[in-house]
Amino acid sequence: MASHKTHYEDCDVLVVGGGMAGTGATFEARHWGRDLKIICVEKANIDRSGAVAQGLYAINCYMGMQWGENQPEDHVRYARNDLMGMVREDLGYDMARHVDSTVHMFDEWGLPMMKNEKTGRYLREGKWQIMIHGESYKPIVAEAAKKSADKIYNRIMITHLLMDEEKENRIGGAVGFNMRTGHFHVFRAKTVIVAAGGASHIFKPRAVGEGMGRTWYAPWSNGSAYALPIAVGAKMTQMENRIVLCRFKDGYGPVGAYFLHLKTYTQNANGENYEKKWYDQTKELVGEYIDHHPTPTCLRNHAFIQETMAGGGPIHMVTTEAFQDPHLETVGWENFLGMTVGQAVVWASQNIDPKYTNPELTTSEPYVMGSHATCSGAWVSGPEDLSPPEYFWGYNRMLTVDGLFGAGDTVGGSAHKFSSGSFTEGRLAAKAAVKYIQDQKAEGIKVTDKQCNNFKEAVYKPLETYTVAQNEITGGTVSPSYISPIQGLQRLQRIMDEYVGGIATNYMTNANMLKRGLELLAWLEEDLEKVGAEDLHQLMRAWELKHRALTSQCVTEHTMFREETRWPGYYYRGDHMKLDDDNWHCLTVSRRDPKTGKFSLEKVPVYHIVDENEKKKAS
Ligand SMILES: Cc1cc2nc3c(=O)[nH]c(=O)nc-3n(C[C@H](O)[C@H](O)[C@H](O)COP(=O)(O)OP(=O)(O)OC[C@H]3O[C@@H](n4cnc5c(N)ncnc54)[C@H](O)[C@@H]3O)c2cc1C
């Protein structure tokens, strides 16, 4: 341990993760806190990090208020419908009312936006999406963050949050290590904004062995956004609401532009519209939700899964009609070149030209994230002008730990933010964090060297474990005294897959399975004390795994708590197969006691603010 040098940095605003939300937070913190010290710490390099690393072809959240295209209320209704009623409408509205200003800045900063030649407006792909030439989306927003921060630290993985030792439940900063130099970094901070993305690879992926890493979601998103707050006792919400994506098979290329812009459609192996076939069965499970427009994403997945289980697969996207139009053919290919080159390569390798062959679709393994068509994440305060008392405790986007804020995938209850909404939420969190400092809420924070040194010892323990235990290797990587990160990861993925509703069981689970899953996760947690790392890269893998494991515990506890099947197509509770609005029209909130490691869960009312306000106005 002594061989790892320690660096100390004191700052006002510490942003953990420089993805979309983190760059937004860093930028906005400077706007409100001209004289504050603002630091952003990133595991990779902010020029090409996070889910947008490779680029995007569409900004999926833009109201178009300047042209009267949509209003924030419309977006709240849309997200509420898609999530089967379960969203924090205060957070969604707050994001939606600010998101256009974010997109206009992207335009000013040089992001190439496609324009509708007839109207001069941004070219719409769908009601909420606008099209961009977005290969350089991430470097563009990173530049804004770089110009705003006092310092950006790349290649540092944050492993733990620091707590104030003077006042209970107040944040004190964060620690981590540099994956190149091996140095230990202590960031003592008045406020911390966690913006560390969602969680892939907690469920076993479809692609294993030589294809491992080929998932829809970025493989480097490892759940730090959840594990860091969970570890210090922050409350979480809707962690059961994992997402399953219907995407092009093997390459996971996006389908949005195909459905919305190219007007392609799906069919089963016999050329039938299979979604209609499952209408009555779905109505039995979820009642009138199946009649909502647009059909909630999970229910479309449900029809896909049922059809495949009934032997109607493979399911295809009908591209051969749209691709006869040379313009649409170009758009179809460019869609991948700007964000998922791998899909084009997969098609080439499988001899698929979508002009002549309809490509296959698949449903992905589940992921946990808070900004897409799902809303797992931290339980945060909303804005003071919108939020009911249960949803408001002083500072917008502050978690239930004082001075700890969140944005993007970190924040639960607010789905459909996407890239632009995550950047916007980072801005909102940063504005509130600056106000928290200006209100003198962060005075007198005490973080002792003892706290930092304890973490330092824990951080490098996997290196120590390997150094000692390698002498006992019996063959290859097998040792009785340690497990490697990949062995631990594969064990985690199997537990989640087989017990918590992954692909092995067609997303099915029940209380008995979940109980067993929790037992196995507890034993894994014990064994992870013995994870060994042979170098700094493996040390990162070890900590990614620990964060994934803690996130998984929380997901399993939540899935156990909600005794209904609210989102068929995302997962099924076989012992409670129906949606149950009488008992479960509510949000779920958990807290893990940092001392005992035990989770407690509660139901919290879901308020339908938008239409309630309208009803009140009408009466
Ligand atoms: C496959 C895919 C396709 C998408 N397509 C679109 C689209 O077409 N249009 C659209 O608008 N949106 C799209 N989105 C959504 C958009 O990418 C996300 O909403 C957005 O990136 C979320 O922002 P974030 O900052 O929360 O997470 P990210 O942007 O993923 O950033 C998280 C950052 O935290 C860093 N980090 C993680 N752990 C640590 C740690 N321990 N220490 C330090 N740093 C850490 C990561 O390296 C990363 O840079 C897509 C998302 C995915 C996954």
The ligand as a Gaussian input file, in Angstrom:
#p B3LYP/6-31G(d) Opt

LIG

0 1
 C      -26.632000       1.866000     -26.718000
 C      -27.220000       3.188000     -26.391000
 C      -27.774000       3.959000     -27.386000
 C      -28.292000       5.207000     -27.126000
 N      -28.804000       5.944000     -28.145000
 C      -29.218000       7.203000     -27.902000
 C      -29.667000       8.030000     -28.977000
 O      -29.714000       7.606000     -30.128000
 N      -30.030000       9.308000     -28.696000
 C      -29.986000       9.816000     -27.425000
 O      -30.305000      10.993000     -27.245000
 N      -29.584000       9.047000     -26.393000
 C      -29.206000       7.764000     -26.587000
 N      -28.792000       6.974000     -25.555000
 C      -28.894000       7.500000     -24.177000
 C      -27.695000       8.301000     -23.726000
 O      -26.524000       7.731000     -24.210000
 C      -27.696000       8.322000     -22.195000
 O      -28.949000       8.814000     -21.785000
 C      -26.620000       9.210000     -21.596000
 O      -25.349000       8.879000     -22.094000
 C      -26.625000       9.080000     -20.074000
 O      -25.702000       9.987000     -19.557000
 P      -24.868000       9.683000     -18.223000
 O      -23.921000      10.799000     -18.030000
 O      -25.790000       9.313000     -17.132000
 O      -24.045000       8.353000     -18.570000
 P      -22.807000       8.224000     -19.569000
 O      -22.939000       9.184000     -20.675000
 O      -22.703000       6.781000     -19.899000
 O      -21.553000       8.682000     -18.707000
 C      -21.121000       8.009000     -17.539000
 C      -19.646000       8.326000     -17.353000
 O      -19.205000       7.923000     -16.068000
 C      -17.908000       7.317000     -16.183000
 N      -17.735000       6.443000     -15.018000
 C      -18.412000       5.306000     -14.738000
 N      -18.012000       4.809000     -13.556000
 C      -17.071000       5.651000     -13.067000
 C      -16.294000       5.665000     -11.886000
 N      -16.422000       4.723000     -10.958000
 N      -15.391000       6.661000     -11.718000
 C      -15.252000       7.630000     -12.656000
 N      -15.969000       7.667000     -13.804000
 C      -16.879000       6.698000     -13.993000
 C      -17.992000       6.588000     -17.503000
 O      -16.734000       6.277000     -18.008000
 C      -18.761000       7.587000     -18.353000
 O      -17.930000       8.515000     -18.988000
 C      -28.282000       5.700000     -25.795000
 C      -27.741000       4.912000     -24.768000
 C      -27.224000       3.678000     -25.050000
 C      -26.644000       2.861000     -23.937000

